[in-house]
Amino acid sequence: MKIENKIVVRYRDGKIKKGHTHDFSPNRLVFHLTAMEGEQEIIEINLSELKALFFVKSFEGSKDHPRFDDQAISERLKTMPGLKLEVTFFDGEKMYGTSQGYDPTRRGFFLFLADQDVNNERVFVIKESTISVKVLQ
């Protein structure tokens, strides 16, 4: 039985694709997405074209969630296990969360967001799409 993950793929150029994958691996340059739109076509995705890959709870999402500067979210980050990170993307977007496997020499890493009310279960951050990754105290 294949495990399929619900994902939202955000490209560096702003394009977004939603669908399922069963073959994503941080160690591979490509994976496949069964797209939700149209005829459920299978698309080959190249990591070098992406900003980030979002593993989501649902495809609907929610934009009405607190910002990191909300006191409860910053306090939550302090209690989470793992390396606490502030990730700044090339487009100015910031994310705060923890990682168990951050290594600046790798192509990317998983980030577990401090805000657990968001739709994301985890985010695979593409290193080339960041301008900084800061370790927080």
N, CA and C atoms as an extended XYZ file, in Angstrom:
411
Properties=species:S:1:pos:R:3:atomname:S:1:resname:S:1:resid:I:1 pbc="F F F"
N         0.836       -1.178        0.000 N   MET     1
C         0.000        0.000        0.000 CA  MET     1
C         0.885        1.248        0.000 C   MET     1
N         0.612        2.162       -0.930 N   LYS     2
C         1.368        3.399       -1.024 CA  LYS     2
C         0.808        4.432       -0.055 C   LYS     2
N         1.707        5.183        0.571 N   ILE     3
C         1.292        6.296        1.412 CA  ILE     3
C         1.316        7.537        0.546 C   ILE     3
N         0.185        8.245        0.493 N   GLU     4
C         0.113        9.473       -0.277 CA  GLU     4
C         0.004       10.650        0.662 C   GLU     4
N         0.847       11.641        0.427 N   ASN     5
C         0.840       12.861        1.210 CA  ASN     5
C         0.102       13.954        0.455 C   ASN     5
N        -0.748       14.704        1.149 N   LYS     6
C        -1.364       15.895        0.572 CA  LYS     6
C        -0.300       16.983        0.596 C   LYS     6
N        -0.061       17.575       -0.575 N   ILE     7
C         0.963       18.615       -0.635 CA  ILE     7
C         0.492       19.821       -1.443 C   ILE     7
N         1.102       20.947       -1.122 N   VAL     8
C         0.978       22.149       -1.920 CA  VAL     8
C         2.396       22.528       -2.309 C   VAL     8
N         2.631       22.603       -3.601 N   VAL     9
C         3.944       22.926       -4.143 CA  VAL     9
C         3.946       24.414       -4.479 C   VAL     9
N         4.882       25.135       -3.893 N   ARG    10
C         5.010       26.559       -4.226 CA  ARG    10
C         6.316       26.742       -4.987 C   ARG    10
N         6.175       27.174       -6.244 N   TYR    11
C         7.326       27.413       -7.101 CA  TYR    11
C         7.962       28.766       -6.777 C   TYR    11
N         9.205       28.923       -7.167 N   ARG    12
C         9.924       30.186       -6.958 CA  ARG    12
C         9.261       31.334       -7.716 C   ARG    12
N         8.618       31.047       -8.851 N   ASP    13
C         7.976       32.097       -9.643 CA  ASP    13
C         6.564       32.431       -9.164 C   ASP    13
N         6.125       31.816       -8.053 N   GLY    14
C         4.816       32.122       -7.488 CA  GLY    14
C         3.717       31.127       -7.837 C   GLY    14
N         3.943       30.273       -8.834 N   LYS    15
C         2.946       29.262       -9.195 CA  LYS    15
C         2.710       28.321       -8.023 C   LYS    15
N         1.488       27.810       -7.944 N   ILE    16
C         1.136       26.850       -6.892 CA  ILE    16
C         0.431       25.664       -7.539 C   ILE    16
N         0.795       24.470       -7.100 N   LYS    17
C         0.117       23.235       -7.528 CA  LYS    17
C        -0.281       22.469       -6.271 C   LYS    17
N        -1.451       21.851       -6.318 N   LYS    18
C        -1.937       21.044       -5.200 CA  LYS    18
C        -2.173       19.632       -5.678 C   LYS    18
N        -1.910       18.690       -4.778 N   GLY    19
C        -2.142       17.300       -5.131 CA  GLY    19
C        -1.569       16.349       -4.109 C   GLY    19
N        -1.263       15.152       -4.576 N   HIS    20
C        -0.721       14.097       -3.713 CA  HIS    20
C         0.616       13.614       -4.262 C   HIS    20
N         1.475       13.160       -3.355 N   THR    21
C         2.714       12.524       -3.780 CA  THR    21
C         2.929       11.274       -2.942 C   THR    21
N         3.579       10.317       -3.532 N   HIS    22
C         3.940        9.099       -2.798 CA  HIS    22
C         5.434        8.803       -2.929 C   HIS    22
N         6.165        9.696       -3.637 N   ASP    23
C         7.580        9.388       -3.844 CA  ASP    23
C         8.525       10.542       -3.507 C   ASP    23
N         8.080       11.505       -2.696 N   PHE    24
C         8.985       12.594       -2.311 CA  PHE    24
C        10.063       12.067       -1.382 C   PHE    24
N        11.292       12.509       -1.625 N   SER    25
C        12.416       12.221       -0.744 CA  SER    25
C        13.344       13.427       -0.774 C   SER    25
N        13.788       13.900        0.393 N   PRO    26
C        14.717       15.029        0.416 CA  PRO    26
C        16.042       14.714       -0.277 C   PRO    26
N        16.320       13.451       -0.497 N   ASN    27
C        17.581       13.033       -1.109 CA  ASN    27
C        17.510       12.917       -2.629 C   ASN    27
N        16.334       13.173       -3.197 N   ARG    28
C        16.175       13.077       -4.650 CA  ARG    28
C        15.901       14.452       -5.238 C   ARG    28
N        16.291       14.659       -6.476 N   LEU    29
C        16.089       15.952       -7.138 CA  LEU    29
C        14.687       16.133       -7.698 C   LEU    29
N        13.986       15.026       -7.961 N   VAL    30
C        12.633       15.096       -8.522 CA  VAL    30
C        11.691       14.166       -7.762 C   VAL    30
N        10.409       14.498       -7.830 N   PHE    31
C         9.352       13.631       -7.319 CA  PHE    31
C         8.131       13.866       -8.187 C   PHE    31
N         7.062       13.138       -7.920 N   HIS    32
C         5.862       13.225       -8.749 CA  HIS    32
C         4.670       13.714       -7.940 C   HIS    32
N         3.860       14.521       -8.600 N   LEU    33
C         2.653       15.082       -8.009 CA  LEU    33
C         1.468       14.648       -8.852 C   LEU    33
N         0.476       14.042       -8.218 N   THR    34
C        -0.786       13.782       -8.895 CA  THR    34
C        -1.643       15.000       -8.623 C   THR    34
N        -1.804       15.834       -9.636 N   ALA    35
C        -2.458       17.133       -9.485 CA  ALA    35
C        -3.955       16.977       -9.250 C   ALA    35
N        -4.490       17.899       -8.467 N   MET    36
C        -5.926       17.901       -8.165 CA  MET    36
C        -6.737       18.504       -9.307 C   MET    36
N        -6.130       19.431      -10.038 N   GLU    37
C        -6.840       20.118      -11.112 CA  GLU    37
C        -6.995       19.218      -12.334 C   GLU    37
N        -7.989       19.501      -13.110 N   GLY    38
C        -8.143       18.826      -14.401 CA  GLY    38
C        -8.344       17.338      -14.294 C   GLY    38
N        -7.564       16.612      -15.054 N   GLU    39
C        -7.722       15.170      -15.178 CA  GLU    39
C        -6.787       14.399      -14.270 C   GLU    39
N        -6.402       14.984      -13.162 N   GLN    40
C        -5.488       14.361      -12.207 CA  GLN    40
C        -4.226       13.853      -12.898 C   GLN    40
N        -3.609       14.741      -13.661 N   GLU    41
C        -2.376       14.383      -14.352 CA  GLU    41
C        -1.233       14.211      -13.358 C   GLU    41
N        -0.244       13.417      -13.749 N   ILE    42
C         0.948       13.220      -12.940 CA  ILE    42
C         2.028       14.142      -13.484 C   ILE    42
N         2.567       14.989      -12.602 N   ILE    43
C         3.552       15.990      -12.982 CA  ILE    43
C         4.873       15.672      -12.296 C   ILE    43
N         5.963       15.745      -13.053 N   GLU    44
C         7.281       15.599      -12.461 CA  GLU    44
C         7.707       16.963      -11.918 C   GLU    44
N         8.088       17.001      -10.646 N   ILE    45
C         8.471       18.234       -9.966 CA  ILE    45
C         9.967       18.201       -9.689 C   ILE    45
N        10.658       19.271      -10.095 N   ASN    46
C        12.089       19.396       -9.856 CA  ASN    46
C        12.288       20.321       -8.660 C   ASN    46
N        12.988       19.854       -7.630 N   LEU    47
C        13.186       20.652       -6.418 CA  LEU    47
C        13.837       21.998       -6.697 C   LEU    47
N        14.693       22.085       -7.699 N   SER    48
C        15.403       23.329       -7.979 CA  SER    48
C        14.468       24.454       -8.426 C   SER    48
N        13.233       24.132       -8.815 N   GLU    49
C        12.262       25.140       -9.249 CA  GLU    49
C        11.372       25.627       -8.109 C   GLU    49
N        11.526       25.040       -6.913 N   LEU    50
C        10.589       25.302       -5.826 CA  LEU    50
C        11.109       26.296       -4.797 C   LEU    50
N        10.145       26.954       -4.155 N   LYS    51
C        10.414       27.751       -2.964 CA  LYS    51
C        10.321       26.834       -1.749 C   LYS    51
N         9.232       26.096       -1.672 N   ALA    52
C         9.004       25.181       -0.555 CA  ALA    52
C         7.912       24.191       -0.938 C   ALA    52
N         7.860       23.123       -0.172 N   LEU    53
C         6.867       22.076       -0.353 CA  LEU    53
C         6.112       21.939        0.964 C   LEU    53
N         4.799       22.148        0.928 N   PHE    54
C         3.973       22.149        2.127 CA  PHE    54
C         3.187       20.848        2.225 C   PHE    54
N         3.386       20.129        3.295 N   PHE    55
C         2.600       18.933        3.590 CA  PHE    55
C         1.425       19.430        4.413 C   PHE    55
N         0.206       19.304        3.871 N   VAL    56
C        -0.958       19.978        4.446 CA  VAL    56
C        -1.997       19.008        4.993 C   VAL    56
N        -2.835       19.552        5.881 N   LYS    57
C        -3.950       18.783        6.437 CA  LYS    57
C        -5.103       18.747        5.445 C   LYS    57
N        -5.343       19.884        4.781 N   SER    58
C        -6.407       19.955        3.782 CA  SER    58
C        -5.969       20.892        2.661 C   SER    58
N        -6.657       20.844        1.539 N   PHE    59
C        -6.311       21.701        0.413 CA  PHE    59
C        -6.962       23.076        0.514 C   PHE    59
N        -7.890       23.251        1.441 N   GLU    60
C        -8.567       24.529        1.572 CA  GLU    60
C        -7.672       25.568        2.241 C   GLU    60
N        -6.995       25.190        3.313 N   GLY    61
C        -6.088       26.106        4.002 CA  GLY    61
C        -6.827       27.208        4.749 C   GLY    61
N        -6.043       28.109        5.332 N   SER    62
C        -6.609       29.232        6.080 CA  SER    62
C        -5.586       30.350        6.140 C   SER    62
N        -5.989       31.514        5.680 N   LYS    63
C        -5.097       32.673        5.753 CA  LYS    63
C        -5.353       33.480        7.015 C   LYS    63
N        -6.379       33.158        7.775 N   ASP    64
C        -6.720       33.890        8.991 CA  ASP    64
C        -6.125       33.214       10.212 C   ASP    64
N        -4.813       33.252       10.328 N   HIS    65
C        -4.149       32.689       11.485 CA  HIS    65
C        -3.203       33.734       12.058 C   HIS    65
N        -2.862       33.622       13.330 N   PRO    66
C        -2.015       34.638       13.957 CA  PRO    66
C        -0.624       34.703       13.331 C   PRO    66
N        -0.020       35.877       13.428 N   ARG    67
C         1.355       36.054       12.976 CA  ARG    67
C         2.294       35.576       14.071 C   ARG    67
N         3.582       35.377       13.721 N   PHE    68
C         4.540       34.897       14.696 CA  PHE    68
C         4.678       35.846       15.877 C   PHE    68
N         4.515       37.141       15.648 N   ASP    69
C         4.685       38.076       16.747 CA  ASP    69
C         3.556       37.985       17.773 C   ASP    69
N         2.566       37.159       17.495 N   ASP    70
C         1.554       36.841       18.493 CA  ASP    70
C         2.272       36.154       19.656 C   ASP    70
N         2.063       36.630       20.870 N   GLN    71
C         2.792       36.139       22.043 CA  GLN    71
C         2.658       34.619       22.232 C   GLN    71
N         1.475       34.079       22.011 N   ALA    72
C         1.257       32.641       22.222 CA  ALA    72
C         2.108       31.797       21.278 C   ALA    72
N         2.272       32.261       20.047 N   ILE    73
C         3.045       31.491       19.076 CA  ILE    73
C         4.530       31.543       19.412 C   ILE    73
N         5.050       32.714       19.777 N   SER    74
C         6.470       32.797       20.123 CA  SER    74
C         6.767       32.003       21.393 C   SER    74
N         5.818       31.957       22.335 N   GLU    75
C         5.991       31.144       23.543 CA  GLU    75
C         5.959       29.660       23.191 C   GLU    75
N         5.103       29.284       22.265 N   ARG    76
C         4.994       27.890       21.831 CA  ARG    76
C         6.324       27.401       21.245 C   ARG    76
N         6.974       28.247       20.465 N   LEU    77
C         8.242       27.872       19.859 CA  LEU    77
C         9.273       27.512       20.925 C   LEU    77
N         9.285       28.226       22.016 N   LYS    78
C        10.250       27.983       23.091 CA  LYS    78
C        10.108       26.589       23.691 C   LYS    78
N         8.904       26.028       23.651 N   THR    79
C         8.657       24.726       24.275 CA  THR    79
C         8.787       23.551       23.305 C   THR    79
N         8.953       23.837       22.029 N   MET    80
C         9.013       22.770       21.030 CA  MET    80
C        10.394       22.111       21.012 C   MET    80
N        10.436       20.789       20.829 N   PRO    81
C        11.743       20.118       20.719 CA  PRO    81
C        12.381       20.411       19.366 C   PRO    81
N        13.692       20.381       19.337 N   GLY    82
C        14.411       20.578       18.092 CA  GLY    82
C        15.100       21.919       18.036 C   GLY    82
N        15.794       22.138       16.953 N   LEU    83
C        16.523       23.365       16.710 CA  LEU    83
C        15.533       24.446       16.288 C   LEU    83
N        15.488       25.544       17.019 N   LYS    84
C        14.553       26.632       16.733 CA  LYS    84
C        15.126       27.514       15.635 C   LYS    84
N        14.319       27.750       14.579 N   LEU    85
C        14.811       28.473       13.406 CA  LEU    85
C        13.878       29.596       12.982 C   LEU    85
N        14.482       30.636       12.432 N   GLU    86
C        13.769       31.696       11.710 CA  GLU    86
C        14.247       31.590       10.271 C   GLU    86
N        13.332       31.315        9.368 N   VAL    87
C        13.668       31.153        7.953 CA  VAL    87
C        13.124       32.352        7.196 C   VAL    87
N        14.002       33.028        6.458 N   THR    88
C        13.580       34.148        5.619 CA  THR    88
C        13.798       33.751        4.164 C   THR    88
N        12.711       33.794        3.396 N   PHE    89
C        12.758       33.432        1.983 CA  PHE    89
C        13.157       34.632        1.127 C   PHE    89
N        13.534       34.370       -0.111 N   PHE    90
C        13.962       35.414       -1.045 CA  PHE    90
C        12.893       36.477       -1.273 C   PHE    90
N        11.609       36.126       -1.085 N   ASP    91
C        10.519       37.073       -1.308 CA  ASP    91
C        10.105       37.816       -0.027 C   ASP    91
N        10.862       37.622        1.061 N   GLY    92
C        10.591       38.326        2.315 CA  GLY    92
C         9.734       37.562        3.303 C   GLY    92
N         9.087       36.486        2.873 N   GLU    93
C         8.263       35.696        3.797 CA  GLU    93
C         9.149       35.072        4.867 C   GLU    93
N         8.643       35.083        6.119 N   LYS    94
C         9.374       34.465        7.227 CA  LYS    94
C         8.535       33.339        7.819 C   LYS    94
N         9.230       32.299        8.251 N   MET    95
C         8.600       31.190        8.961 CA  MET    95
C         9.430       30.889       10.198 C   MET    95
N         8.737       30.486       11.246 N   TYR    96
C         9.383       30.140       12.505 CA  TYR    96
C         8.960       28.741       12.892 C   TYR    96
N         9.944       27.940       13.284 N   GLY    97
C         9.624       26.586       13.683 CA  GLY    97
C        10.870       25.855       14.140 C   GLY    97
N        10.747       24.534       14.172 N   THR    98
C        11.874       23.717       14.608 CA  THR    98
C        12.218       22.692       13.530 C   THR    98
N        13.464       22.235       13.615 N   SER    99
C        13.928       21.208       12.694 CA  SER    99
C        14.772       20.212       13.468 C   SER    99
N        14.619       18.957       13.127 N   GLN   100
C        15.445       17.903       13.718 CA  GLN   100
C        16.657       17.615       12.844 C   GLN   100
N        16.615       18.080       11.590 N   GLY   101
C        17.674       17.698       10.664 CA  GLY   101
C        18.227       18.843        9.848 C   GLY   101
N        18.247       20.055       10.392 N   TYR   102
C        18.789       21.179        9.631 CA  TYR   102
C        20.303       21.039        9.483 C   TYR   102
N        20.760       21.124        8.250 N   ASP   103
C        22.185       21.097        7.927 CA  ASP   103
C        22.371       22.069        6.772 C   ASP   103
N        23.114       23.160        6.980 N   PRO   104
C        23.239       24.179        5.937 CA  PRO   104
C        23.905       23.681        4.650 C   PRO   104
N        24.500       22.512        4.658 N   THR   105
C        25.133       21.990        3.447 CA  THR   105
C        24.173       21.163        2.591 C   THR   105
N        22.985       20.897        3.100 N   ARG   106
C        22.006       20.098        2.346 CA  ARG   106
C        21.095       20.983        1.505 C   ARG   106
N        20.427       20.371        0.549 N   ARG   107
C        19.540       21.056       -0.388 CA  ARG   107
C        18.294       21.623        0.291 C   ARG   107
N        17.880       21.043        1.408 N   GLY   108
C        16.692       21.520        2.098 CA  GLY   108
C        16.535       20.826        3.435 C   GLY   108
N        15.459       21.190        4.141 N   PHE   109
C        15.209       20.605        5.455 CA  PHE   109
C        13.727       20.736        5.798 C   PHE   109
N        13.270       19.870        6.692 N   PHE   110
C        11.896       19.946        7.174 CA  PHE   110
C        11.808       20.941        8.312 C   PHE   110
N        10.750       21.752        8.277 N   LEU   111
C        10.474       22.730        9.324 CA  LEU   111
C         9.078       22.433        9.877 C   LEU   111
N         8.997       22.297       11.199 N   PHE   112
C         7.720       22.121       11.883 CA  PHE   112
C         7.360       23.466       12.485 C   PHE   112
N         6.278       24.058       12.003 N   LEU   113
C         5.955       25.433       12.358 CA  LEU   113
C         5.497       25.576       13.801 C   LEU   113
N         5.847       26.723       14.386 N   ALA   114
C         5.475       27.018       15.768 CA  ALA   114
C         3.963       27.197       15.906 C   ALA   114
N         3.333       27.710       14.877 N   ASP   115
C         1.889       27.918       14.895 CA  ASP   115
C         1.210       26.620       14.474 C   ASP   115
N         0.647       25.908       15.435 N   GLN   116
C         0.028       24.626       15.116 CA  GLN   116
C        -1.396       24.758       14.603 C   GLN   116
N        -1.917       25.987       14.561 N   ASP   117
C        -3.250       26.193       14.031 CA  ASP   117
C        -3.263       26.372       12.519 C   ASP   117
N        -2.088       26.424       11.916 N   VAL   118
C        -2.034       26.553       10.462 CA  VAL   118
C        -2.345       25.212        9.816 C   VAL   118
N        -2.535       25.231        8.528 N   ASN   119
C        -2.904       24.041        7.768 CA  ASN   119
C        -1.714       23.109        7.496 C   ASN   119
N        -0.505       23.581        7.730 N   ASN   120
C         0.685       22.804        7.397 CA  ASN   120
C         1.040       21.809        8.497 C   ASN   120
N         1.295       20.567        8.099 N   GLU   121
C         1.821       19.583        9.043 CA  GLU   121
C         3.324       19.759        9.177 C   GLU   121
N         3.976       20.049        8.031 N   ARG   122
C         5.409       20.333        7.988 CA  ARG   122
C         5.697       20.971        6.641 C   ARG   122
N         6.856       21.614        6.565 N   VAL   123
C         7.266       22.293        5.338 CA  VAL   123
C         8.666       21.808        4.984 C   VAL   123
N         8.869       21.451        3.718 N   PHE   124
C        10.221       21.173        3.263 CA  PHE   124
C        10.724       22.451        2.619 C   PHE   124
N        11.691       23.084        3.268 N   VAL   125
C        12.252       24.353        2.831 CA  VAL   125
C        13.403       24.077        1.860 C   VAL   125
N        13.375       24.716        0.704 N   ILE   126
C        14.447       24.592       -0.273 CA  ILE   126
C        15.494       25.664        0.048 C   ILE   126
N        16.702       25.241        0.362 N   LYS   127
C        17.752       26.150        0.805 CA  LYS   127
C        18.009       27.277       -0.203 C   LYS   127
N        17.997       26.967       -1.490 N   GLU   128
C        18.248       27.979       -2.526 CA  GLU   128
C        17.208       29.096       -2.526 C   GLU   128
N        16.057       28.861       -1.911 N   SER   129
C        14.989       29.854       -1.881 CA  SER   129
C        15.023       30.734       -0.635 C   SER   129
N        16.024       30.537        0.201 N   THR   130
C        16.125       31.339        1.419 CA  THR   130
C        17.250       32.371        1.290 C   THR   130
N        17.075       33.473        2.021 N   ILE   131
C        18.196       34.412        2.118 CA  ILE   131
C        18.870       34.285        3.469 C   ILE   131
N        18.145       33.703        4.444 N   SER   132
C        18.800       33.424        5.733 CA  SER   132
C        18.020       32.354        6.509 C   SER   132
N        18.784       31.604        7.286 N   VAL   133
C        18.227       30.657        8.243 CA  VAL   133
C        18.971       30.929        9.545 C   VAL   133
N        18.243       31.497       10.509 N   LYS   134
C        18.861       31.873       11.780 CA  LYS   134
C        18.454       30.887       12.869 C   LYS   134
N        19.432       30.465       13.649 N   VAL   135
C        19.160       29.633       14.812 CA  VAL   135
C        18.768       30.570       15.947 C   VAL   135
N        17.617       30.310       16.563 N   LEU   136
C        17.102       31.142       17.651 CA  LEU   136
C        17.462       30.521       18.997 C   LEU   136
N        17.549       31.327       19.994 N   GLN   137
C        17.845       30.851       21.354 CA  GLN   137
C        16.577       30.533       22.115 C   GLN   137
